[in-house]
Amino acid sequence: MLIMGIPESLFEIIKNALEYIEKNPQHHLVLGYRQKIWSQFGPKLNPDIPESKKAHKKRAYLALQTFKKVIPFWEEKWPRDKLALNIFLEIEQFLDGKIQIKEFRIQDLMTEIDNKGVVDGSEYFELLTGYCGVAAMQTAIFDEDFDEHNIDVLQKEPFDFFDQDTAFLAEKVYSKGETDNTARKEFWEWYLNSAVISAWNYKEK
């Protein structure tokens, strides 16, 4: 049964997640709920499971749209610097099968963003926009990191920065370094009500 163009099971998870962020004092959506959503798209990328490729593309598209949501923060700080936009276009072309992205590209981008923080100076959340794009690129190449057979919806964020997903980094950007709870709530409501549904309906070109 489909509700709002998505399976009933995904609809229920979105509904529960919305209730969770409403009750949460910081209006934060914990990692476990995001993993539950990712698992609804299908199995994690595995060469031995053909349908996992389509599921992976949906998760990658979700990450890409999440990154797109915060690109304006980069453009406001550096209006002439197209790095964030170029990362978005690179991932988009990769998902469309128009280009390949080598693994070393991720490290090159990390170095470029690191250097920008040193040279230009910025608020931490502004630099995070670039790292958010790198996380989206990692998802596009490798998939999200989750165990589809063992998900605790209340699981919290990983401690290691390099293990944090696109949505978590985007939340930090959107809430300006976690200082704006109202913005955080707005971000997750957009993620659940719009981005997730759009990703579910993603069609390969």
N, C-alpha and C positions, 0 to 999 in steps of 0.2 A: 504493500500500500504506500502511495506517495502522498506526502503532505508538503505543500509549497514547492513541489518539484523535487523533493528529496525523500529518501526512504524514511519510514516512520521511526526506525531505530536512531537515525541521525537526528531527526527532529527532536526526539526525546532527550538526546544528549545536549543539544543546543539549548533546549528549554531548561534543563537542569543547570547547565553552565551559566545561563543568564540569571537564574535564581541565586547561584553561588556568588557571582560578582556583586549582585545587589546587596547581599548580606555581608560580604567581606568588607571590613572597615576601609581597606585601601582600594577596594574594587579591582583586585588583581585576580586573573584567571590562572590558577596553578598549572604546572606542566602536565600533570596527570590528565586533566580534562582535555588539553590539546592533543595529547597522545591518543586518547580515546576517539577523538574526532579523526585524527590521521588514520587510525586503524579501520574506521568505517569506509574509507575509500578503497580498501583492499589490502592485500599482503604487501609486506615490505619488499623492495626491489631484490629480485633473486632470478638469475639466469635460468634456473630450473622451473620457474613458475611464470608462464607466459603472461597471465593476467596481471602480474605484479608491475609490469611496465606501464600499463595504463593507470594503475593506482599511484605509481610513483609520479607520473606526469601531473596528476591532479594535486598531489601534495606540493610539487614544485611550483605549480601555477599559484597555489595558495600562498606560498612563500614569496613569490614574485609580486603578487598584488599587495601583500603586506609591506614589502619593501617600498613599493610605489607610493603607498600611503604617506610615508615619511620623507620622501625625496624633497618636498618643499622646504623642510627645515635646513637641508644642505644648501639649497638654492638661495634661501634667504641670507644665509651666512656668506656664501661664496657664489654670487649671481653669475660670475663669468666662468666658473669652474664646472665643467660638464662631466666630471668623473662619476658622480652618482648616476646621472642619466645614462652615461655610456655603459655602466655596469648593468643597469636595467635592460638596455637594448641588447647587450651581449647575451644575457640570460634568455631574453625573449627569442632571439635568433637561434640560440641553441635548442630551445624547446620546439621551435618550428623546424628543426633539422637542417638549418641553413649553414651553420658553422659548428665546429668542434671547439671545446675548451679543454686545454691541457691542465693537468693537476697543478703544475707549478704556477699557473696564472693566479691562483688563490693567494699564494705567498707573496707574489709580486704586488698584488693589490693591498695586502696587509701592510707591506713595507711602505707603499706610496701613501696610505692613509696615516700610518704612524708618523712619517716625515712631515706630512701636512700639519699635524698637530703641533709639532716642534717648531716649524717655520712660521706658520700663520697665527698660532694661538687660537683657542676656541674653547667654548664650553664643552664639557665631556659629552653631553647628549648630542651635540652637533656632529662630533667625530663619529659617534655611534651610528649615525645614519650610514656612513660608509661601511662600517663593519656589519651592519644589518644587510647590506647588499652582498657582502662576501658570504654571509651565512646563507642567503638565498641561493647564491651560486653553488655552494656546497650541497644544498638540498637538490638542486637541479642535476648535479653530477652523481651524487651518491645516495640520495634519499634522506629522510629524517631518521634520527636515532631513537628507536623505540622497540620494545618487545611486544609484538601484537598479541602474544599469548599470555602475557602477565602484566596487566596495567592496573595500577592503583590510581584512581582519579584524583586523589589528594597528594600525589607525589609532587614534591617541590623542585625548584630549579637546581641544576647541577652547579657545583661551586666553581668549576673551571670555566673561565670565560670562553674558551674555544669550543666548549660543548653546549653553549647556549644557542637556542634556535632563533630564527628570524623574528617570530612574533614577540618573544620576550625582549629582544633588543629594540624592536620597533615600539613596544610599550614604553620603554625607558626614554626613547626619543620623543614620543608624542606627549608624554607627561613631563617633559623638560627635566630629565634626570630624576624622575620619581617625586617631583615636588607638587604635582597637580593631580589630586585624586579624582577630580571631576573629569579631567581630560583622559585619565586612565580608564574610567568607566565608559566614556564615550568611545574610546578606541576599541575596547573589547566588545561593546555592543555592535560596533561596525563589523568587527572581525566575525562575530557569530551570526549576525543577521544578514550580512552581505557577502563578505569574502569567502566564507565557508560554502555558502550555497552556490556562489559563482564558480568556485573550484570544483564542486561536485558535478556541475554541468559543463565543465571544460571539455572541449572537443579538439583533438589533434588536427592540425591543418594538413 
